[in-house]
Amino acid sequence: MEKTFVMFKPDCLERGLVGRILTRFEEKGLRLLAMKMLRITPAMAKQHYAEHVEKPFYPGLEEFITASPVVAAVFGGPEVIRVVREMLGATSGLKAAAGTIRGDYSASRQMNLVHASDSPESADREITIYFTPAEILSWDPSLACWFQAPGEI
Ligand code: CMP
C-alpha cells in the first residue's frame, strides 16, 4: 500500500482545524497508519525543507514551522500521495480551488495548514525524519471492504 507523510502545521493547530481536516482524510477512506504531536526544531526544519533552505522565503518558513506544535501523520491507500495533494489544493490558499482544504480554509502561501509529500521518494524521506518503522502500524479497518472493492488496494 502506498504511504504518504502529512503534517498539520502550526497554523492548523493554532486555529483548531486539526480535527476538521483529519475528518476529511478519514471520510475519504485514507488509512491512518501513524500520528504524533511534536514541536519542530530549526534543525528538523532544515532537514525537512532541505530543498528550500537557500530560498528567500526559507527564514520565514522556519520561523513559522517552529512557532507552535505540529501533528505528523502517515496515511496509506491506493495512489494516496496524489489523492492527498489533490485534496489539499494548490500551495497558496489564495489560488487553491474552492472545495480543496486550502481553498476552503487558507488565504496564505506560507500558512497553508497542511504539508503532504509530493512523490514516493519524498514520502520515504519525510516519513523517516518523523517516525521509526515500529511507529507505523499495519492494520485492516473492519470497514475497508466498504471503501474499496477487492483487488483495488
Ligand atoms: P509545503 O507544502 O509544506 O512545502 C514548502 C512550504 O514552503 C509550502 O508548503 C509553504 O508553506 C512554503 N512556501 C512555498 N512557497 C512559498 C513562498 N513563495 N513564500 C512563502 N512560503 C512559501
py3Dmol code that shows the C-alpha trace and the ligand (Angstrom):
import py3Dmol

protein = """\
ATOM      1  CA  MET A   1       0.000   0.000   0.000  1.00  0.00           C
ATOM      2  CA  GLU A   2       1.360   3.444  -0.924  1.00  0.00           C
ATOM      3  CA  LYS A   3       2.181   5.724   2.021  1.00  0.00           C
ATOM      4  CA  THR A   4       2.387   9.493   2.325  1.00  0.00           C
ATOM      5  CA  PHE A   5       3.646  11.861   5.017  1.00  0.00           C
ATOM      6  CA  VAL A   6       1.208  14.529   6.187  1.00  0.00           C
ATOM      7  CA  MET A   7       1.906  17.352   8.624  1.00  0.00           C
ATOM      8  CA  PHE A   8      -0.718  19.546  10.231  1.00  0.00           C
ATOM      9  CA  LYS A   9       1.243  22.780  10.512  1.00  0.00           C
ATOM     10  CA  PRO A  10       1.318  25.315  13.390  1.00  0.00           C
ATOM     11  CA  ASP A  11      -1.456  27.458  11.845  1.00  0.00           C
ATOM     12  CA  CYS A  12      -3.663  24.367  11.752  1.00  0.00           C
ATOM     13  CA  LEU A  13      -3.193  23.731  15.491  1.00  0.00           C
ATOM     14  CA  GLU A  14      -3.437  27.410  16.451  1.00  0.00           C
ATOM     15  CA  ARG A  15      -6.721  27.728  14.517  1.00  0.00           C
ATOM     16  CA  GLY A  16      -8.165  24.493  15.908  1.00  0.00           C
ATOM     17  CA  LEU A  17      -8.564  22.900  12.477  1.00  0.00           C
ATOM     18  CA  VAL A  18      -6.759  19.576  13.029  1.00  0.00           C
ATOM     19  CA  GLY A  19      -9.940  17.632  13.778  1.00  0.00           C
ATOM     20  CA  ARG A  20     -11.887  19.112  10.877  1.00  0.00           C
ATOM     21  CA  ILE A  21      -9.126  18.353   8.347  1.00  0.00           C
ATOM     22  CA  LEU A  22      -8.333  14.920   9.793  1.00  0.00           C
ATOM     23  CA  THR A  23     -12.022  14.112   9.386  1.00  0.00           C
ATOM     24  CA  ARG A  24     -11.820  14.887   5.662  1.00  0.00           C
ATOM     25  CA  PHE A  25      -8.978  12.385   5.258  1.00  0.00           C
ATOM     26  CA  GLU A  26     -10.838   9.764   7.331  1.00  0.00           C
ATOM     27  CA  GLU A  27     -14.079  10.283   5.448  1.00  0.00           C
ATOM     28  CA  LYS A  28     -12.224   9.860   2.147  1.00  0.00           C
ATOM     29  CA  GLY A  29     -11.216   6.418   3.375  1.00  0.00           C
ATOM     30  CA  LEU A  30      -7.490   7.065   3.790  1.00  0.00           C
ATOM     31  CA  ARG A  31      -5.895   4.716   6.281  1.00  0.00           C
ATOM     32  CA  LEU A  32      -4.223   6.371   9.283  1.00  0.00           C
ATOM     33  CA  LEU A  33      -1.005   4.425   9.942  1.00  0.00           C
ATOM     34  CA  ALA A  34       0.856   6.710  12.388  1.00  0.00           C
ATOM     35  CA  MET A  35       0.334  10.008  14.198  1.00  0.00           C
ATOM     36  CA  LYS A  36       2.230  12.114  16.738  1.00  0.00           C
ATOM     37  CA  MET A  37       2.358  15.672  18.065  1.00  0.00           C
ATOM     38  CA  LEU A  38       5.736  17.368  18.300  1.00  0.00           C
ATOM     39  CA  ARG A  39       7.497  20.685  18.106  1.00  0.00           C
ATOM     40  CA  ILE A  40       9.795  21.014  15.099  1.00  0.00           C
ATOM     41  CA  THR A  41      13.305  22.278  15.870  1.00  0.00           C
ATOM     42  CA  PRO A  42      15.237  24.535  13.486  1.00  0.00           C
ATOM     43  CA  ALA A  43      17.492  21.540  12.652  1.00  0.00           C
ATOM     44  CA  MET A  44      14.472  19.380  11.770  1.00  0.00           C
ATOM     45  CA  ALA A  45      13.017  22.208   9.682  1.00  0.00           C
ATOM     46  CA  LYS A  46      16.253  22.410   7.658  1.00  0.00           C
ATOM     47  CA  GLN A  47      16.176  18.634   7.151  1.00  0.00           C
ATOM     48  CA  HIS A  48      12.509  18.542   6.167  1.00  0.00           C
ATOM     49  CA  TYR A  49      12.697  21.575   3.880  1.00  0.00           C
ATOM     50  CA  ALA A  50      16.226  20.851   2.553  1.00  0.00           C
ATOM     51  CA  GLU A  51      15.216  21.810  -0.994  1.00  0.00           C
ATOM     52  CA  HIS A  52      14.008  25.245   0.217  1.00  0.00           C
ATOM     53  CA  VAL A  53      16.809  26.198   2.642  1.00  0.00           C
ATOM     54  CA  GLU A  54      18.500  28.510   0.144  1.00  0.00           C
ATOM     55  CA  LYS A  55      15.272  30.190  -0.996  1.00  0.00           C
ATOM     56  CA  PRO A  56      14.464  33.738   0.093  1.00  0.00           C
ATOM     57  CA  PHE A  57      11.294  32.645   1.895  1.00  0.00           C
ATOM     58  CA  TYR A  58      13.077  29.965   3.995  1.00  0.00           C
ATOM     59  CA  PRO A  59      13.833  32.093   7.120  1.00  0.00           C
ATOM     60  CA  GLY A  60      10.142  32.985   7.392  1.00  0.00           C
ATOM     61  CA  LEU A  61       9.139  29.380   6.735  1.00  0.00           C
ATOM     62  CA  GLU A  62      11.432  28.126   9.523  1.00  0.00           C
ATOM     63  CA  GLU A  63      10.126  30.740  11.953  1.00  0.00           C
ATOM     64  CA  PHE A  64       6.553  29.717  11.111  1.00  0.00           C
ATOM     65  CA  ILE A  65       7.041  25.942  11.229  1.00  0.00           C
ATOM     66  CA  THR A  66       8.838  26.069  14.615  1.00  0.00           C
ATOM     67  CA  ALA A  67       6.440  28.576  16.217  1.00  0.00           C
ATOM     68  CA  SER A  68       3.902  26.091  17.647  1.00  0.00           C
ATOM     69  CA  PRO A  69       3.479  22.310  17.747  1.00  0.00           C
ATOM     70  CA  VAL A  70       2.608  20.284  14.675  1.00  0.00           C
ATOM     71  CA  VAL A  71       0.892  16.922  14.211  1.00  0.00           C
ATOM     72  CA  ALA A  72       2.774  14.490  11.967  1.00  0.00           C
ATOM     73  CA  ALA A  73       0.974  11.559  10.361  1.00  0.00           C
ATOM     74  CA  VAL A  74       1.332   8.783   7.841  1.00  0.00           C
ATOM     75  CA  PHE A  75      -1.617   7.789   5.679  1.00  0.00           C
ATOM     76  CA  GLY A  76      -1.874   4.781   3.401  1.00  0.00           C
ATOM     77  CA  GLY A  77      -4.038   3.869   0.436  1.00  0.00           C
ATOM     78  CA  PRO A  78      -4.082   3.457  -3.324  1.00  0.00           C
ATOM     79  CA  GLU A  79      -2.469   6.491  -5.024  1.00  0.00           C
ATOM     80  CA  VAL A  80      -2.552   8.189  -1.626  1.00  0.00           C
ATOM     81  CA  ILE A  81       0.282  10.649  -2.462  1.00  0.00           C
ATOM     82  CA  ARG A  82      -1.661  12.124  -5.398  1.00  0.00           C
ATOM     83  CA  VAL A  83      -5.024  11.887  -3.623  1.00  0.00           C
ATOM     84  CA  VAL A  84      -3.846  13.876  -0.584  1.00  0.00           C
ATOM     85  CA  ARG A  85      -2.110  16.524  -2.734  1.00  0.00           C
ATOM     86  CA  GLU A  86      -5.323  16.992  -4.720  1.00  0.00           C
ATOM     87  CA  MET A  87      -7.387  17.210  -1.524  1.00  0.00           C
ATOM     88  CA  LEU A  88      -5.026  19.962  -0.266  1.00  0.00           C
ATOM     89  CA  GLY A  89      -5.128  22.008  -3.474  1.00  0.00           C
ATOM     90  CA  ALA A  90      -2.547  24.493  -4.769  1.00  0.00           C
ATOM     91  CA  THR A  91       0.259  25.638  -2.423  1.00  0.00           C
ATOM     92  CA  SER A  92      -1.238  29.084  -1.936  1.00  0.00           C
ATOM     93  CA  GLY A  93      -4.601  29.180  -0.221  1.00  0.00           C
ATOM     94  CA  LEU A  94      -5.425  32.199  -2.383  1.00  0.00           C
ATOM     95  CA  LYS A  95      -5.012  30.113  -5.547  1.00  0.00           C
ATOM     96  CA  ALA A  96      -6.330  26.749  -4.282  1.00  0.00           C
ATOM     97  CA  ALA A  97      -9.681  25.751  -5.754  1.00  0.00           C
ATOM     98  CA  ALA A  98     -12.798  26.016  -3.611  1.00  0.00           C
ATOM     99  CA  GLY A  99     -13.617  22.628  -2.202  1.00  0.00           C
ATOM    100  CA  THR A 100      -9.970  21.776  -1.519  1.00  0.00           C
ATOM    101  CA  ILE A 101      -8.692  22.024   2.056  1.00  0.00           C
ATOM    102  CA  ARG A 102      -6.519  25.079   1.372  1.00  0.00           C
ATOM    103  CA  GLY A 103      -9.150  26.563  -0.892  1.00  0.00           C
ATOM    104  CA  ASP A 104     -11.694  26.334   1.906  1.00  0.00           C
ATOM    105  CA  TYR A 105      -9.571  27.291   4.945  1.00  0.00           C
ATOM    106  CA  SER A 106      -6.394  29.165   3.894  1.00  0.00           C
ATOM    107  CA  ALA A 107      -5.712  32.590   2.391  1.00  0.00           C
ATOM    108  CA  SER A 108      -1.920  32.302   2.550  1.00  0.00           C
ATOM    109  CA  ARG A 109       1.029  30.826   0.654  1.00  0.00           C
ATOM    110  CA  GLN A 110       3.073  30.170   3.797  1.00  0.00           C
ATOM    111  CA  MET A 111       0.256  29.398   6.233  1.00  0.00           C
ATOM    112  CA  ASN A 112      -1.311  26.720   4.083  1.00  0.00           C
ATOM    113  CA  LEU A 113      -2.312  24.473   7.013  1.00  0.00           C
ATOM    114  CA  VAL A 114      -1.071  21.066   5.860  1.00  0.00           C
ATOM    115  CA  HIS A 115       2.040  19.659   4.194  1.00  0.00           C
ATOM    116  CA  ALA A 116       1.952  16.428   2.178  1.00  0.00           C
ATOM    117  CA  SER A 117       4.657  14.527   0.283  1.00  0.00           C
ATOM    118  CA  ASP A 118       4.842  15.186  -3.457  1.00  0.00           C
ATOM    119  CA  SER A 119       6.452  11.895  -4.605  1.00  0.00           C
ATOM    120  CA  PRO A 120       7.246   8.389  -3.345  1.00  0.00           C
ATOM    121  CA  GLU A 121      10.876   9.481  -2.788  1.00  0.00           C
ATOM    122  CA  SER A 122       9.759  12.490  -0.701  1.00  0.00           C
ATOM    123  CA  ALA A 123       7.338  10.308   1.258  1.00  0.00           C
ATOM    124  CA  ASP A 124      10.075   7.808   2.171  1.00  0.00           C
ATOM    125  CA  ARG A 125      12.467  10.608   3.148  1.00  0.00           C
ATOM    126  CA  GLU A 126       9.928  12.590   5.178  1.00  0.00           C
ATOM    127  CA  ILE A 127       8.438   9.570   6.977  1.00  0.00           C
ATOM    128  CA  THR A 128      11.956   8.619   8.118  1.00  0.00           C
ATOM    129  CA  ILE A 129      12.530  12.070   9.628  1.00  0.00           C
ATOM    130  CA  TYR A 130       9.494  11.776  11.901  1.00  0.00           C
ATOM    131  CA  PHE A 131       8.801   8.073  12.508  1.00  0.00           C
ATOM    132  CA  THR A 132      10.653   4.849  13.271  1.00  0.00           C
ATOM    133  CA  PRO A 133       9.442   1.751  11.377  1.00  0.00           C
ATOM    134  CA  ALA A 134       7.902   0.424  14.629  1.00  0.00           C
ATOM    135  CA  GLU A 135       5.689   3.521  14.926  1.00  0.00           C
ATOM    136  CA  ILE A 136       3.994   2.825  11.591  1.00  0.00           C
ATOM    137  CA  LEU A 137       1.191   0.350  12.134  1.00  0.00           C
ATOM    138  CA  SER A 138      -0.135  -2.075   9.588  1.00  0.00           C
ATOM    139  CA  TRP A 139      -3.824  -2.784  10.160  1.00  0.00           C
ATOM    140  CA  ASP A 140      -7.013  -3.596   8.305  1.00  0.00           C
ATOM    141  CA  PRO A 141     -10.005  -1.465   9.343  1.00  0.00           C
ATOM    142  CA  SER A 142     -13.155  -3.593   9.557  1.00  0.00           C
ATOM    143  CA  LEU A 143     -14.997  -1.303   7.134  1.00  0.00           C
ATOM    144  CA  ALA A 144     -12.224  -1.282   4.489  1.00  0.00           C
ATOM    145  CA  CYS A 145     -14.362  -3.628   2.387  1.00  0.00           C
ATOM    146  CA  TRP A 146     -16.980  -0.844   2.130  1.00  0.00           C
ATOM    147  CA  PHE A 147     -14.498   1.776   0.871  1.00  0.00           C
ATOM    148  CA  GLN A 148     -12.789  -0.226  -1.905  1.00  0.00           C
ATOM    149  CA  ALA A 149     -13.598  -3.356  -3.853  1.00  0.00           C
ATOM    150  CA  PRO A 150     -11.371  -6.432  -3.550  1.00  0.00           C
ATOM    151  CA  GLY A 151      -8.188  -6.001  -5.568  1.00  0.00           C
ATOM    152  CA  GLU A 152      -8.234  -2.196  -5.546  1.00  0.00           C
ATOM    153  CA  ILE A 153      -5.719  -1.891  -2.704  1.00  0.00           C
TER     154      ILE A 153
END
"""
ligand_1 = """\
22
CMP
P 4.706 22.893 1.853
O 3.814 22.040 1.036
O 4.893 22.498 3.287
O 6.141 22.979 1.143
C 7.009 24.071 1.308
C 6.362 25.189 2.055
O 7.006 26.418 1.911
C 4.970 25.415 1.488
O 4.131 24.369 1.842
C 4.642 26.763 2.052
O 4.260 26.699 3.426
C 6.005 27.433 1.970
N 6.150 28.224 0.740
C 6.242 27.800 -0.528
N 6.434 28.817 -1.380
C 6.474 29.914 -0.617
C 6.676 31.285 -0.896
N 6.862 31.718 -2.151
N 6.644 32.150 0.133
C 6.477 31.724 1.391
N 6.290 30.410 1.740
C 6.295 29.535 0.735
"""
view = py3Dmol.view(width=600, height=400)
view.addModel(protein, "pdb")
view.setStyle({"model": 0}, {"cartoon": {"style": "trace"}})
view.addModel(ligand_1, "xyz")
view.setStyle({"model": 1}, {"stick": {}})
view.zoomTo()
view.show()
